[in-house]
């Protein structure tokens, strides 16, 4: 690979996690002729969550990112976003569970920290663009001038779902070097060039949640909450069938840990945080066809003037299902699936696709049974 002379005057701030994806992203950009600045974001305090001493944002990953920058010959900085991360991402995460919702903190982190705070830092360091190791493609409609994300070449690693909140101004300054590559190819490139993170395993956890248990985090931050909400009713079809140990300990679709005996499997179908009630139902009661999304952000189109067909994903690992989406107002979109969908969960993101292109998304807010 050879450098592109057109890029020699352009500076890119590369978000470096210490893993193989961001390491190869930096390598690819360097080979394209960009001037690089490496940044690793410290987003939670080691003292705040002492159990969380490995994985994303650990000291080990910071050193790994710095070593890659040294190996490739560009400056690297570790920047402390702990206060902003606490104020925006962790606070929202806890608030959503208190509402009885199940949030996706990576979506908010991408919008507010990895793009919001990082673009501010790019400006202060004189960088033209930022780049990340996300598996996604970036496209532009030359007629409308709108930027939008498309699914990555490697569908098994595609991260477009978590990027729906990115604004036009953010996308305009973004590069996704890995969009055309598969994960095995990225590891192969890293090994061939001797990058140390070549075989680093992928992180599967939420970076700030100790032991991958969100309940533990809430207990750390709000130690008195558990006592206040323990002992609420569990309702099955208008009949009280047991007591729960705090509604925040349950998620839609949950079967295990209910501690009730009805002679058949039942699942959490609704969480009423206001009245401290958990509703359970048979599996058939988990299916819905229609819901509303709030806090919407559109990428491919400025607005939806008419209802349109789309593929809609309601969780990260969802393959997507055909639906009709209709914009109700500036902040709300209604989704009607062609076939009922299981365990639609308030607080999760719904992302709308036009084949492989992200139309936009929203936060699931109200479900119609």
Residue pairs with C-beta under 8 A, 6 or more apart in sequence:
1 28
1 31
1 32
2 31
3 30
3 31
3 32
3 33
4 32
4 33
5 33
6 33
7 32
7 33
7 34
8 33
8 34
8 35
9 35
10 34
10 35
10 128
10 129
11 34
11 35
11 36
11 37
11 125
11 126
11 127
11 128
11 129
12 29
12 34
12 35
12 36
12 37
12 127
12 128
12 129
12 130
12 131
12 175
13 36
13 37
13 38
13 39
13 118
13 121
13 122
13 125
13 127
13 129
13 130
13 131
14 22
14 25
14 26
14 29
14 36
14 37
14 38
14 39
14 130
14 131
14 132
15 22
15 39
15 40
15 41
15 114
15 118
15 130
15 131
15 132
15 133
16 22
16 23
16 26
16 38
16 39
16 40
16 65
16 68
16 69
16 76
17 40
17 56
17 57
17 61
17 65
17 133
18 40
18 58
18 60
18 61
18 62
18 63
18 64
18 65
18 68
18 197
18 200
19 61
19 64
19 133
19 197
19 200
19 202
19 203
20 186
20 187
20 190
20 195
20 197
20 198
20 199
20 200
21 133
21 134
21 135
21 178
21 186
22 65
22 68
22 132
22 133
23 65
23 68
23 133
23 190
23 195
23 196
23 197
24 133
24 177
24 178
24 181
24 186
24 189
24 190
24 195
25 131
25 132
25 133
25 177
25 178
26 36
26 38
26 68
26 69
26 72
26 74
26 131
27 72
27 189
27 190
27 193
27 195
28 177
28 178
28 189
29 36
29 131
29 175
29 177
30 36
30 72
30 73
30 74
35 74
36 69
36 72
36 74
37 74
37 75
37 76
37 77
37 125
37 127
38 65
38 66
38 68
38 69
38 74
38 75
38 76
38 77
39 76
39 77
39 78
39 79
39 118
39 121
40 57
40 61
40 62
40 65
40 66
40 76
40 77
40 78
40 79
41 57
41 78
41 79
41 81
41 113
41 114
41 117
41 118
42 57
42 62
42 78
42 79
42 80
42 81
42 82
43 57
43 81
43 82
43 85
43 89
43 109
43 113
43 207
43 208
44 52
44 57
44 82
44 85
44 86
44 90
44 207
44 208
45 82
45 86
46 52
46 53
46 59
48 82
48 86
49 208
49 210
49 217
49 220
51 210
51 211
51 216
52 58
52 207
52 208
52 209
52 210
53 59
54 60
55 61
55 203
55 205
55 207
56 203
56 205
56 207
57 207
62 78
64 196
64 197
64 200
65 76
66 76
66 78
67 196
68 195
68 196
68 197
69 75
69 76
70 76
71 194
71 195
71 196
79 121
81 113
81 117
84 112
84 113
84 117
85 109
85 113
85 208
88 108
88 112
88 113
89 105
89 108
89 109
89 112
89 113
89 208
90 105
90 208
90 217
90 221
92 103
92 105
92 108
93 103
93 105
93 208
93 214
93 217
94 217
94 218
94 221
94 222
96 102
96 103
96 347
97 103
97 214
97 218
97 248
98 225
98 248
98 273
99 273
99 346
99 347
100 247
100 248
100 271
100 272
100 273
100 346
101 271
101 345
101 346
101 347
102 251
102 252
102 345
102 346
102 347
102 348
103 347
103 348
104 162
104 316
104 347
104 348
104 349
105 206
105 208
106 162
106 206
107 162
107 163
107 164
107 165
107 349
108 165
110 162
110 163
110 165
110 166
111 165
111 166
111 167
111 170
114 132
115 130
115 166
115 167
115 170
115 174
116 170
118 130
119 130
119 170
119 173
122 128
122 129
122 130
122 173
128 173
129 173
129 174
129 175
130 173
130 174
130 175
131 174
131 175
131 176
131 177
132 174
132 176
133 177
133 178
134 159
134 162
134 163
134 176
134 178
135 152
135 153
135 154
135 157
135 158
135 159
135 176
135 178
135 179
135 181
135 183
136 149
136 150
136 151
136 152
136 158
136 159
136 160
136 163
136 176
136 179
137 149
137 150
137 151
137 152
137 153
137 176
137 179
137 180
138 147
138 148
138 149
138 150
138 171
138 174
138 175
138 176
138 179
139 147
139 148
139 149
139 150
139 357
140 146
140 147
140 148
141 148
141 300
144 301
144 302
146 168
146 299
146 300
146 301
146 302
147 168
147 171
147 172
147 299
148 171
148 299
148 300
148 357
148 358
148 359
149 160
149 163
149 164
149 166
149 171
149 299
149 357
149 358
150 160
150 179
150 356
150 357
150 358
151 158
151 160
151 353
151 356
152 158
152 159
152 160
152 178
152 179
152 180
153 179
153 180
153 181
153 182
154 181
154 182
154 183
156 183
157 182
157 183
160 351
160 358
161 313
161 316
161 318
161 349
161 351
162 316
162 349
163 358
164 297
164 299
164 349
164 351
164 358
164 360
164 361
165 297
165 361
166 174
166 297
166 299
167 297
168 299
171 299
178 186
181 189
187 198
187 199
190 197
190 198
191 198
191 199
204 212
205 212
206 212
206 214
208 217
209 216
209 217
210 216
210 217
210 220
215 248
215 249
218 225
218 248
219 225
219 226
225 246
225 248
226 245
226 246
226 248
229 246
229 247
229 248
229 276
230 244
230 245
230 246
231 243
231 244
231 245
232 243
232 244
232 246
232 247
232 275
232 276
232 277
232 278
233 240
233 242
233 243
233 244
233 276
233 277
233 278
234 240
234 241
234 242
234 243
234 244
234 258
234 260
234 277
234 278
234 279
234 280
235 241
235 277
235 278
235 279
235 280
236 260
236 262
236 266
236 279
236 280
236 281
237 281
241 260
241 262
241 280
242 258
242 259
242 260
244 250
244 258
244 278
247 271
247 272
247 273
247 276
247 277
247 278
249 257
250 258
250 268
250 271
250 278
251 268
251 271
251 345
252 268
252 269
252 270
252 271
252 286
252 343
252 344
252 345
252 346
253 267
253 268
253 286
253 342
253 343
253 345
254 267
254 268
255 265
255 266
255 267
255 268
258 266
258 268
258 280
260 266
260 280
264 282
265 282
265 283
266 280
266 281
266 282
267 280
267 281
267 282
267 283
267 285
267 286
267 343
268 278
268 279
268 280
269 279
269 280
269 281
269 285
269 286
270 278
270 279
271 278
271 279
271 346
272 278
272 279
283 342
286 342
286 343
287 340
287 341
287 342
288 340
288 341
288 344
288 367
288 368
288 369
289 336
289 337
289 339
289 340
289 341
289 368
290 334
290 335
290 336
290 337
290 367
290 368
291 334
291 335
291 344
291 350
291 364
291 365
291 366
291 367
291 368
292 328
292 332
292 333
292 334
292 335
292 364
292 365
292 366
292 367
292 368
293 332
293 333
293 334
293 335
293 350
293 361
293 362
293 363
293 364
293 365
294 331
294 332
294 362
294 363
294 365
295 331
295 362
295 363
296 327
296 330
296 331
296 332
296 333
296 360
296 361
296 362
297 360
297 361
297 362
298 304
298 359
298 360
299 358
299 359
299 360
300 354
300 357
300 358
300 359
300 360
301 359
301 360
303 327
304 325
304 326
304 327
304 333
304 359
305 327
306 326
307 324
307 325
307 326
308 324
308 325
308 326
308 359
309 322
309 323
309 324
310 322
310 323
310 324
310 325
310 352
310 353
310 354
310 359
311 320
311 321
311 322
311 323
311 352
311 353
311 354
311 355
312 320
312 321
312 322
312 323
312 325
312 335
312 337
312 350
312 351
312 352
312 353
313 319
313 320
313 321
313 350
313 351
313 353
314 341
314 344
314 345
314 348
314 349
314 350
314 364
315 345
315 348
315 349
320 353
321 337
321 338
321 339
321 341
322 337
322 338
322 339
323 335
323 336
323 337
323 338
323 352
324 335
324 336
324 338
325 333
325 334
325 335
325 352
325 359
326 333
326 334
326 336
327 333
328 334
332 362
333 352
333 360
333 362
335 350
335 352
344 364
344 367
345 364
346 364
346 365
346 366
346 367
347 363
347 364
348 363
348 364
349 361
349 362
349 363
349 364
350 361
350 362
350 363
350 364
351 358
351 360
351 361
352 358
352 359
352 360
352 361
353 359
